[in-house]
Amino acid sequence: MVAGNWKLNGSRSANRALVRAVTDGLAAVSLGPEILASPRAPVDVLVCPPFVYLAEVAGLVDGCNLAVGAQDVAAEESGAFTGEVSAGMLRDVACSHAIVGHSERRALFGESDERVAAKVVAALRAGLVPILCVGETLAERDGGQTLPVVRRQLDAVFSALDTAGVASAARRAIVVAYEPVWAIGTGRTATPAQAQEVHADIRATVMRRDATIAGGLRILYGGSVKASNAKDLFAMQDIDGGLIGGASLQAAEFVSICKAAAG
């Protein structure tokens, strides 16, 4: 999977141009609609625009077999929660995925592990695929806390799934994205070996919590992924694609990353 997180960027005209350039670019590298529509497609491609553009972008990609995801989702289904957008609402505008617990949500908006876990539960209950983001800060990495931090973030989610009684069949939809906070938007990237170490530990942690989903779990890497480093990252055994930030706004870069994921 290659998921493009547009963050707080875009306009109606810019979005149309970007979607057209991406779809044309995928077709040019033999990842066009026919290939992407196949059950044996080599890569799932996803774009995540801001909330206000979701419905329009969903229309733009209709027939192109690009999926559309949201950048966040509410833990609540409805009610007096001004400014929130529920999982059911996202489904209603043809959204299939939702990024949950992105480091910017955790750091800038104070989302706790428990809040993130509640959002994962809400997404699954509504039939959305949650892309659960986990990762450590630079201080935590320098302090040797990378694996304990990521395990804590995962454990919070699986504890919530257990409490809510979410069945393994539903849990299989979960995608995990490892994003070292120190590598997001900084130009710094974890080496393939560093990323692989954490990805392998994520799979082992999930195996301990729910062995039925660990083998098929897709674990994406996010953190300054570019066309120039994607191939080496995606060659690692437990790296199953990328959550792409800034490079997803550049059609040629994004298409090259998709090509790298397809092998």
N, C-alpha and C positions, 0 to 999 in steps of 0.2 A: 504493500500500500504506500502511495505517496499522497500526503494530505497537505494542501496549501492553506496556510493560515494568513489571511490578508490583514488581520489586525484592524487598526483604525485607519483604514485606507480605502479609497475607491470613490467613484461617482458613477452615475448611470452610463455616461458615455465611455468612461475609462473601463468600466466593467465589461461593456459590450466588446470593446477593442481587445481586452485581455482574453476573454473567453474565446473569441474568434481566433486570435493568434495561437492560443494553446491548442484548440481543437485542430486547427490547420497543421500545427507543428507535430502533434501526435500522429496525424495521418501521414505526414511526410516521413516519419521514422517507423512506419508500419505498425503504429499503435492506434489506428483509427477506430471508428465506431464498430465495425464488424469484429475486430479482434477484441476490443474491450467488452463487447456484448457476450462473448463466448464464456461458458462456465469454466473453461480452462484458460481464461485470460491471464497473461503473465503478471499483470499489475492492476490493482484497483486505484483509480485516480479520483481525488476528492478535492473540492475547493470550499473554503469556509469564509464567506464574505461577512461584513457586519449585518446585524439583524435586519436593518431597514431594506437591505438589498436581497434578502434570501429568496423571496418569492420570484422576483424578476430574474435573478440568476438561475433559479431552478427552471424557469421557462427558457432561458437562453441555452441551457445544456440539455434540454429535453431532446432525445433522439441521438445525443452525442455520447451517451453512456458515461458521462462524468457524474459522480455523486456530489451532493451538496450537503455541507455540514454547517452547524452553528458554532460560534466561538465560545458559547457558554449555554447553560440551561438552568432554570430554577429548580430548587428542590421541592417546591410546592406545586400542586396541580392547579390551583385557582385561589382567588380570594383577594384580600386587601394587602397586596404586595406591589406597590407602585414601582413601575420600571422593570419588573421581572417578566420573563417570557418562559412559559411552561413547555415541557416536553410535548404535550399534546398539541399545543399551538405550532410548534416546530414541525411536527408530523403533518399538520394540516396544510402547511405550505411546501410540502414535498421534500422536507429535510429528512435525511436518513441517519445522520451522524451528529454528534455534539462533542466538542472539546470540553473536557471537565478538569478543573484543577490546574490550569496553566499557571506557570510560576508568576506571571504578572497578576493574575487573579489572587493568588496566595499572598504575594508581597505588597501589591498596591491597594488591594481591596479587603485584605485581612481574612481571606477564606482559610478556615481551619481544616485539618484533616477530616474532622467529623462532618463539616459542611460539604466538603468535596465528596465524601462517601455518600451522603444523603442525595446528592445530585446524580451520582452513578446509579443509585437505586431508582430514582425517579425516571431517569432516561431508559433504563431497562424495562421498567413497568410499562412505559409508553411505546416500546418497540423501537427505540432509538439505539444506535450503536454508540456507546460512550468511548471516547478516546481519552483515557485516564492519564494525565501527566504527572510524572514523579521526577524528582531530581534534587540535587544538593546545591547549596551556595558555595562560593569560593572558600569562605571561612570554614565551612563544614568539610570540604574536600581537604583543605590544608590541615585540618584537625583529625584527619583519618576517619571521618564520620560518614562517608558517602554511603556505604552499604547499610549501616544502621538507620540512617535517615530514610532511604528508599524503602527499606523493609517496614519501617513504622508507617509510612504513607500507604503502602500496600495493605498492611495488616488492618488499618482503620477501615479500608473499603471492604475487605472480606469479612470483618466482624459485622459491619452493617448489613452485608448481603446475608450473612447467617441469621442475624436478628430478624431481618425482614422476610426470611424464608424464600429468598430468590433461588430457584432451582438451577442446577448445573446446566440444563438445556438453555436457559436464558443467559447465564453467565458466559457462555461460549461466544457471545457477541462482543464481549469486552476487548478493546484494543488498548495496550499500554504504550505510552510514549515516554521514553527516558530523555529528559532534557536537563543537562547540567546547567544550572542557572548562570554560571560564570561564562558559558559559551553562547548565550542567546543574544544575538545582535551585536556581539563584541568583535566578531571576526575570528575569535579563538574557537577552536574545535577540539573536542576530546580526540585523542588518537584512536584509530580503529581498535587497538588492543585495550585501551582504557574503556571505550564504549562497550566492547564485547564482554569485559569482566563484569560490568554492571548488568548488561542484558542477560548474561548467563545466571547471575544471582537473582534477577527478577523472575526468571523462569523457575529456578529452584524454590524461591519463596512461594510462588503460586502453586507449585507442585505440593508443597507442604500443606497449603491451605485448601486446595481443591485439585487433586491429581487428574480429574477427568477433563480439565480444560487446559492444563499446562502445555501439553505437547502441541496443540493447535493454536496456542496463543500467539497473536501477532504483536511483536514488540518493535516499535518504531524508534529511531533516534532523531532527536531534535536539538539543534544547537549549531547555527551557522553552517548548515549543509549547503554545499554549492556543487555545481557541475564538476568542478575540479577535484572534489574529495568524495563525491557520492559513491563512485565505483568501489573504492577501497573500503568505505564504511559498509556498504551493502554486501561485500564479500564475506563479512564475518558471519559465523554460523548462526548466531542468535539475533542478528539485526535483520528485521523483516520489512524494512522500508524507512521512510522518513516523514517527520512532521516539519514542514518547510515554512519558514517565516518570510524574510525579505526577498529571498530568491523566487518565491511563488508569485511575486508581482512583476517578474521579468519573464516573459513567455519563453524565450529561448533557453534561459537557465532552467526553468521549471521542466520544460520538455526534455532537456538533457538529463535531468535528474530522474525523470520517469523512465527514460531509456536505460539508464544505469540500473534502475531497479528491475527492469525486465530482463536484464542480463544480455 
